[in-house]
Amino acid sequence: MPPRWPRKPDRNDPEFRKLDDRMNFAIHVAIAAAINSGLWFVHNLKTTTWEWLPWLTASWTVVLLVHLIYIAAIANYTETPSKST
């Protein structure tokens, strides 16, 4: 069941931005896990010699860790000031 948001979704809302970034991260982890596990399954089933597969897994893991560090420690979810025109 998808999460319910009690008000109109707006990227200027810091709580919504935080939730949206975390849901994006969860989607990225799910996509990475599905593709990576599928590749490893085929690799083991067919006994292929894919020397690039461990490098792909490691680099994808690094990208996901950087994404996690960004949303957990770097991202600023404070109220954005309104632009004066």
N, C-alpha and C positions, 0 to 999 in steps of 0.2 A: 504494500500500500504506500503510495507516495506521500511524502510529508505535506501537511497542510500549512499554508501561510495565512495568518489571520487578517492580513491587509493586502492591498494591491502590491504585487512585486515591483520593486524599483531598485536598480543598481546603486542609487544614491543612498539607500538605507544600509547602514553598516552591518546590521544583523543579517539582512538578506544577502549582502555581499559575502559575508563569512560563510553562511550556509551554502551559497552557490559555489564558492570556491572549494568547499569540502566535498560537495556532491560531484563536482568536476573531477576532483582527485580520485574519488571512489570509482567513477566511470573509467578514468585512465588506468587505474590499477586492474579493474576487471578486464579491460581490453588487452592490456599487457599480459595478464595471467592466461587468458584464453588463447591468444596467439602463441605465446611462448610455450605453454603446456602442449598445445597441438603440434608445434614444431618438434618438441622433444619426444612426443609420443611417436610421430612418424620416424624420427631419427632412430629411436630404439626399436621400433617394429620392423623397419626395413634395413636395419643395421647399416645406415648410410655413413659416409665419411664427411660430414659437414664440419670442417674445422672452424667455420665462422660462427657456429651456433653458440658456443660458450661466450664469445665476444659480444654477440648480440644480446644475450641474456644479461651479461655484466653491464653493458652500456645502458640497456633499458632500465636495469635496477638503479644505476646511478642517476638517470634522468628522473625516475620516480622519487628517489631520495631527495634530489634537489627540489622537486615540486613540493614534497612534504615539508622540507625545511622552510621553503618560501611561505607556505600557508600557515605554518605553525609559529614561525619566529619573525619573519621579515614583513609580511603583509600588514599594512596599517588599516585597521577597520574602524577608525574614528570617524566622526561625522565630517563630511566634506563641506567646506564653506560654500555658500551659494555665490554664484558669479554675478557681479554687478554689471549692468549694461549701461 
